[in-house]
Amino acid sequence: MFPQSAATKPLQRAVQKPGDLRLLRDEQLLSRFFKDREDAAFAAILERHGPLVYGVCQRVLCDANDAEDAFQATFLVLVRKGGTLREPARLASWLYGVAHRTARKVRAKAAVRTRSERQASDMPTTEMPTSAASDMTLDELRTILDQEISQLPQKYSLPLVLCYLEGKTNAEAAAQLGWPEGSMSRRLSRARDLLRSRLARRGLALSAALIVSMFAKRAAAVVPQQLLGTTIDAACLVAQGVNVEDVASPACAQVVEEIVVGMTVTSRFTISAILAVTALTVMLGVATWQFDSMAHAASQLNFFGGSTPHALSTPSGATGATISLDGAASGSCGTLSTQPAVATGCSVP
């Protein structure tokens, strides 16, 4: 499953005992691992969130080796991208999403591999026993639950992950996130409602109690000790600059690279979208300011008043003659005719 390369041999060891590091928050552990290069900090992260990640991988993948590859790939992605997390306090939700995405990618690759092997051997597919089919149905339902939780907004997926999948109380989850306990309870209730409605659109009418009980059966899986040690070794080497393909299986290394590339592309698209929206907002603001300026200038000229001034008219209140469009002129002192030598009521200079 994992290559025994020369790079990994010197680091084969038992999992370090995190000790007091277990009391630190996720963001503190990440800082100590990425900034101070403390291997024990990563061991504490793995001990805290490993069962959650392994549970997701087991629910999505039937093959034990594939589940272990997905588990290790998830934490190697953390080594590659964890130093730039915008909200490190929400590490549990981030790992849950990465684990689910990674496991699905591993499953897709395994399906292609299995299909190719069947075509090569030209062997018919055998039917599974009834008990296995029943277990598979439960696994498929748990996989659907994972899919729906991973698509919820983070403020709702976080309570589900922490309380249902990691087994924390409302108070413990609220303290970890810095939320009021009442807010945690409200968001957890809202998250259950959203999850039920999303499942109902799939034709699955499940109560919240049934959902909780289904996850409780296999939510927190026991991570094999050897897998823990190998993952810590690989993660610490990658953090030191060793290539992923030198410390992990080819299948695991390929999945890590694809997930990291996908995250990078998504991040660039998000940044481009934000810049585009910002530029559009600035343009609209400038256009609105210019329009307001023009409207203000027009109001000063009384363009939208009751009477429309003409270029040949004198301003309102001015004395003297006004020349009309037909050539006639009138004024306060009489009428001025356009005929030469005819004047009435006033003298023409």
Contacts in CASP RR format, 6 or more apart in sequence:
PFRMAT RR
TARGET T0000
AUTHOR 0000-0000-0000
METHOD contacts of the structure
MODEL  1
MFPQSAATKPLQRAVQKPGDLRLLRDEQLLSRFFKDREDAAFAAILERHG
PLVYGVCQRVLCDANDAEDAFQATFLVLVRKGGTLREPARLASWLYGVAH
RTARKVRAKAAVRTRSERQASDMPTTEMPTSAASDMTLDELRTILDQEIS
QLPQKYSLPLVLCYLEGKTNAEAAAQLGWPEGSMSRRLSRARDLLRSRLA
RRGLALSAALIVSMFAKRAAAVVPQQLLGTTIDAACLVAQGVNVEDVASP
ACAQVVEEIVVGMTVTSRFTISAILAVTALTVMLGVATWQFDSMAHAASQ
LNFFGGSTPHALSTPSGATGATISLDGAASGSCGTLSTQPAVATGCSVP
1 65 0 8 1.000
1 68 0 8 1.000
1 69 0 8 1.000
1 249 0 8 1.000
2 8 0 8 1.000
2 72 0 8 1.000
2 230 0 8 1.000
2 234 0 8 1.000
2 247 0 8 1.000
2 248 0 8 1.000
2 249 0 8 1.000
2 252 0 8 1.000
3 246 0 8 1.000
3 247 0 8 1.000
3 248 0 8 1.000
3 249 0 8 1.000
5 246 0 8 1.000
5 247 0 8 1.000
7 237 0 8 1.000
7 242 0 8 1.000
7 246 0 8 1.000
7 247 0 8 1.000
8 230 0 8 1.000
8 233 0 8 1.000
8 234 0 8 1.000
8 237 0 8 1.000
8 247 0 8 1.000
11 233 0 8 1.000
11 236 0 8 1.000
11 237 0 8 1.000
12 233 0 8 1.000
13 229 0 8 1.000
13 233 0 8 1.000
14 225 0 8 1.000
14 229 0 8 1.000
15 43 0 8 1.000
15 46 0 8 1.000
15 47 0 8 1.000
15 225 0 8 1.000
15 228 0 8 1.000
15 229 0 8 1.000
15 232 0 8 1.000
16 39 0 8 1.000
16 40 0 8 1.000
16 43 0 8 1.000
16 232 0 8 1.000
17 40 0 8 1.000
17 43 0 8 1.000
18 40 0 8 1.000
18 41 0 8 1.000
18 43 0 8 1.000
18 44 0 8 1.000
18 47 0 8 1.000
19 40 0 8 1.000
19 44 0 8 1.000
21 29 0 8 1.000
21 32 0 8 1.000
21 38 0 8 1.000
21 40 0 8 1.000
21 41 0 8 1.000
21 43 0 8 1.000
21 44 0 8 1.000
22 44 0 8 1.000
22 47 0 8 1.000
22 48 0 8 1.000
24 32 0 8 1.000
24 41 0 8 1.000
24 44 0 8 1.000
25 89 0 8 1.000
25 176 0 8 1.000
26 45 0 8 1.000
26 48 0 8 1.000
26 88 0 8 1.000
26 89 0 8 1.000
26 90 0 8 1.000
26 91 0 8 1.000
26 92 0 8 1.000
26 176 0 8 1.000
27 88 0 8 1.000
27 89 0 8 1.000
27 91 0 8 1.000
29 41 0 8 1.000
29 42 0 8 1.000
29 44 0 8 1.000
29 45 0 8 1.000
30 41 0 8 1.000
30 45 0 8 1.000
30 82 0 8 1.000
30 83 0 8 1.000
30 85 0 8 1.000
30 88 0 8 1.000
30 91 0 8 1.000
31 88 0 8 1.000
32 38 0 8 1.000
32 41 0 8 1.000
33 39 0 8 1.000
33 41 0 8 1.000
33 42 0 8 1.000
33 45 0 8 1.000
33 239 0 8 1.000
34 82 0 8 1.000
34 83 0 8 1.000
34 239 0 8 1.000
37 239 0 8 1.000
37 240 0 8 1.000
39 232 0 8 1.000
39 236 0 8 1.000
42 79 0 8 1.000
42 232 0 8 1.000
42 235 0 8 1.000
42 236 0 8 1.000
42 239 0 8 1.000
43 232 0 8 1.000
45 78 0 8 1.000
45 91 0 8 1.000
46 75 0 8 1.000
46 223 0 8 1.000
46 228 0 8 1.000
46 231 0 8 1.000
46 232 0 8 1.000
46 235 0 8 1.000
47 228 0 8 1.000
49 91 0 8 1.000
49 92 0 8 1.000
49 95 0 8 1.000
49 166 0 8 1.000
50 71 0 8 1.000
50 75 0 8 1.000
50 223 0 8 1.000
50 228 0 8 1.000
51 166 0 8 1.000
51 220 0 8 1.000
51 221 0 8 1.000
51 222 0 8 1.000
51 223 0 8 1.000
52 92 0 8 1.000
52 95 0 8 1.000
52 96 0 8 1.000
52 99 0 8 1.000
52 161 0 8 1.000
52 165 0 8 1.000
52 166 0 8 1.000
52 219 0 8 1.000
52 220 0 8 1.000
53 71 0 8 1.000
53 74 0 8 1.000
53 75 0 8 1.000
53 95 0 8 1.000
53 96 0 8 1.000
53 99 0 8 1.000
54 67 0 8 1.000
54 71 0 8 1.000
54 221 0 8 1.000
54 222 0 8 1.000
54 223 0 8 1.000
54 227 0 8 1.000
55 218 0 8 1.000
55 219 0 8 1.000
55 220 0 8 1.000
55 221 0 8 1.000
56 96 0 8 1.000
56 97 0 8 1.000
56 99 0 8 1.000
56 100 0 8 1.000
56 103 0 8 1.000
56 146 0 8 1.000
57 66 0 8 1.000
57 67 0 8 1.000
57 68 0 8 1.000
57 70 0 8 1.000
57 71 0 8 1.000
57 74 0 8 1.000
57 99 0 8 1.000
57 102 0 8 1.000
57 103 0 8 1.000
58 67 0 8 1.000
58 218 0 8 1.000
58 221 0 8 1.000
59 103 0 8 1.000
59 139 0 8 1.000
59 142 0 8 1.000
59 143 0 8 1.000
59 146 0 8 1.000
59 218 0 8 1.000
60 67 0 8 1.000
60 70 0 8 1.000
60 100 0 8 1.000
60 103 0 8 1.000
60 104 0 8 1.000
60 106 0 8 1.000
60 107 0 8 1.000
60 143 0 8 1.000
60 146 0 8 1.000
61 67 0 8 1.000
61 70 0 8 1.000
61 103 0 8 1.000
61 106 0 8 1.000
61 107 0 8 1.000
61 110 0 8 1.000
62 136 0 8 1.000
62 139 0 8 1.000
63 110 0 8 1.000
66 106 0 8 1.000
66 107 0 8 1.000
66 110 0 8 1.000
67 103 0 8 1.000
68 224 0 8 1.000
68 227 0 8 1.000
69 106 0 8 1.000
69 249 0 8 1.000
69 251 0 8 1.000
69 252 0 8 1.000
69 255 0 8 1.000
70 99 0 8 1.000
70 102 0 8 1.000
70 103 0 8 1.000
70 106 0 8 1.000
70 255 0 8 1.000
71 99 0 8 1.000
71 223 0 8 1.000
71 227 0 8 1.000
71 231 0 8 1.000
72 227 0 8 1.000
72 230 0 8 1.000
72 231 0 8 1.000
72 234 0 8 1.000
72 248 0 8 1.000
72 252 0 8 1.000
73 102 0 8 1.000
73 106 0 8 1.000
73 248 0 8 1.000
73 252 0 8 1.000
73 255 0 8 1.000
73 256 0 8 1.000
73 259 0 8 1.000
74 95 0 8 1.000
74 98 0 8 1.000
74 99 0 8 1.000
74 102 0 8 1.000
75 231 0 8 1.000
75 235 0 8 1.000
76 231 0 8 1.000
76 234 0 8 1.000
76 235 0 8 1.000
76 238 0 8 1.000
76 244 0 8 1.000
76 248 0 8 1.000
76 252 0 8 1.000
76 256 0 8 1.000
77 98 0 8 1.000
77 102 0 8 1.000
77 256 0 8 1.000
77 259 0 8 1.000
77 260 0 8 1.000
77 263 0 8 1.000
78 95 0 8 1.000
78 98 0 8 1.000
78 235 0 8 1.000
79 235 0 8 1.000
79 238 0 8 1.000
79 239 0 8 1.000
80 238 0 8 1.000
80 244 0 8 1.000
80 256 0 8 1.000
80 260 0 8 1.000
81 260 0 8 1.000
81 263 0 8 1.000
82 88 0 8 1.000
85 91 0 8 1.000
85 94 0 8 1.000
87 94 0 8 1.000
89 176 0 8 1.000
89 177 0 8 1.000
89 178 0 8 1.000
90 154 0 8 1.000
90 158 0 8 1.000
90 177 0 8 1.000
92 158 0 8 1.000
92 161 0 8 1.000
92 162 0 8 1.000
92 166 0 8 1.000
93 154 0 8 1.000
93 157 0 8 1.000
93 158 0 8 1.000
93 161 0 8 1.000
96 149 0 8 1.000
96 150 0 8 1.000
96 157 0 8 1.000
96 161 0 8 1.000
96 165 0 8 1.000
97 150 0 8 1.000
98 259 0 8 1.000
100 146 0 8 1.000
100 147 0 8 1.000
100 150 0 8 1.000
101 150 0 8 1.000
101 259 0 8 1.000
102 255 0 8 1.000
102 259 0 8 1.000
105 255 0 8 1.000
105 258 0 8 1.000
105 259 0 8 1.000
106 251 0 8 1.000
106 255 0 8 1.000
109 251 0 8 1.000
109 254 0 8 1.000
109 255 0 8 1.000
118 125 0 8 1.000
128 136 0 8 1.000
138 214 0 8 1.000
141 204 0 8 1.000
141 214 0 8 1.000
142 214 0 8 1.000
142 215 0 8 1.000
142 218 0 8 1.000
144 199 0 8 1.000
144 202 0 8 1.000
144 204 0 8 1.000
145 195 0 8 1.000
145 199 0 8 1.000
145 211 0 8 1.000
145 214 0 8 1.000
145 215 0 8 1.000
148 195 0 8 1.000
148 198 0 8 1.000
148 199 0 8 1.000
149 157 0 8 1.000
149 160 0 8 1.000
149 161 0 8 1.000
149 195 0 8 1.000
150 157 0 8 1.000
151 198 0 8 1.000
152 160 0 8 1.000
152 191 0 8 1.000
152 194 0 8 1.000
152 195 0 8 1.000
152 198 0 8 1.000
155 187 0 8 1.000
156 187 0 8 1.000
156 190 0 8 1.000
156 191 0 8 1.000
156 194 0 8 1.000
157 191 0 8 1.000
158 173 0 8 1.000
158 177 0 8 1.000
158 187 0 8 1.000
159 173 0 8 1.000
159 184 0 8 1.000
159 187 0 8 1.000
159 188 0 8 1.000
159 191 0 8 1.000
160 188 0 8 1.000
160 191 0 8 1.000
160 192 0 8 1.000
160 195 0 8 1.000
162 168 0 8 1.000
162 172 0 8 1.000
162 173 0 8 1.000
162 176 0 8 1.000
162 177 0 8 1.000
163 169 0 8 1.000
163 170 0 8 1.000
163 173 0 8 1.000
163 188 0 8 1.000
164 211 0 8 1.000
164 212 0 8 1.000
164 215 0 8 1.000
164 216 0 8 1.000
164 219 0 8 1.000
165 215 0 8 1.000
165 219 0 8 1.000
165 220 0 8 1.000
166 219 0 8 1.000
166 220 0 8 1.000
167 219 0 8 1.000
167 220 0 8 1.000
168 176 0 8 1.000
170 181 0 8 1.000
170 182 0 8 1.000
170 184 0 8 1.000
170 185 0 8 1.000
170 188 0 8 1.000
171 181 0 8 1.000
171 184 0 8 1.000
173 179 0 8 1.000
173 184 0 8 1.000
174 180 0 8 1.000
174 181 0 8 1.000
174 182 0 8 1.000
174 183 0 8 1.000
174 184 0 8 1.000
177 184 0 8 1.000
179 187 0 8 1.000
192 208 0 8 1.000
192 211 0 8 1.000
195 208 0 8 1.000
195 211 0 8 1.000
196 206 0 8 1.000
196 207 0 8 1.000
196 208 0 8 1.000
196 211 0 8 1.000
199 205 0 8 1.000
199 206 0 8 1.000
199 211 0 8 1.000
233 247 0 8 1.000
234 244 0 8 1.000
234 247 0 8 1.000
234 248 0 8 1.000
237 246 0 8 1.000
237 247 0 8 1.000
238 244 0 8 1.000
238 247 0 8 1.000
243 253 0 8 1.000
244 252 0 8 1.000
244 253 0 8 1.000
244 256 0 8 1.000
244 257 0 8 1.000
245 253 0 8 1.000
248 256 0 8 1.000
298 304 0 8 1.000
302 309 0 8 1.000
309 315 0 8 1.000
310 325 0 8 1.000
312 323 0 8 1.000
312 325 0 8 1.000
313 322 0 8 1.000
314 320 0 8 1.000
314 322 0 8 1.000
319 332 0 8 1.000
320 331 0 8 1.000
320 332 0 8 1.000
320 333 0 8 1.000
321 329 0 8 1.000
321 330 0 8 1.000
321 331 0 8 1.000
321 336 0 8 1.000
322 329 0 8 1.000
322 330 0 8 1.000
322 331 0 8 1.000
323 329 0 8 1.000
324 330 0 8 1.000
327 338 0 8 1.000
328 335 0 8 1.000
328 336 0 8 1.000
328 337 0 8 1.000
328 338 0 8 1.000
329 335 0 8 1.000
329 336 0 8 1.000
329 337 0 8 1.000
329 338 0 8 1.000
330 336 0 8 1.000
333 345 0 8 1.000
333 346 0 8 1.000
334 344 0 8 1.000
334 345 0 8 1.000
334 346 0 8 1.000
335 344 0 8 1.000
335 345 0 8 1.000
336 343 0 8 1.000
336 346 0 8 1.000
336 348 0 8 1.000
337 343 0 8 1.000
337 344 0 8 1.000
END
